[in-house]
Amino acid sequence: MSPKIIKNPSYTTSSFKFKDFSELDEADLHFSTPVSHEPFDSDAHLDFEQSISSEVDIQKIVQKARQDADLILRKAREEAAQIEKNAYERGLKEGQKSGELIAQQQMQPVLARYQSAIQNLLSVRNQIENEAQIDLAE
């Protein structure tokens, strides 16, 4: 987009007149900022060495902030790793416990059948022993 200069035909340079400064009074002089009438003090302004020192201070502050941020990140990562390890161990223990409970529940009927079979075998054994004693006594 090219810039366009729009001229208002009602304003002409011939209609403008400069005031004579000798005609101005105090009311015509308005400044947006107060003007100091004190002599210029060069020591009061920013010294070159002081600006270099402040740049070094800023660099030290930035470097310290980066070191602190790195330390915080490292500690956060270590803490996250520890939390993950603890969660894994806790999950493993809970998994083992629930696995043992499930195994016990599933093995309960099998153990009951084995126990019943053992009782039957003992009963048959006792019966055979009794019959053998009777046969020997005769």
SULTA-V98129 format. One line per field, one symbol per residue. ss: DSSP state (a for helix, b for strand, c for the rest). phi: phi as a letter, one per 30 degrees, with the letter a starting at -180 (. if undefined). psi: psi as a letter, one per 40 degrees, with the letter a starting at -180 (. if undefined). A space follows every 10 residues. Layout:
ss=???
phi=???
psi=???
This chain:
ss=cccccccccc ccaaaccccc aaaccaaacc cccccccccc caaacccaaa aaaaaaaaaa aaaaaaaaaa aaaaaaaaaa aaaaaaaaaa aaaaaaaaaa aaaaaaaaaa aaaaaaaaaa aaaaaaaaaa aaaaaaac
phi=.ddccccddd cbddddbddd ddddcdddcb cdbdcdcddd cdddcddddd dddddddddd dddddddddd dddddddddd dddddddddd dddddddddd dddddddedd dddddddddd dddddddddd dddddddd
psi=hihhhhhhee hiddehhiih ddeiaddehh hdiihheiih hddeihiddd dddddddddd dddddddddd dddddddddd dddddddddd dddddddddd ddddddeddd dddddddddd dddddddddd ddddddd.
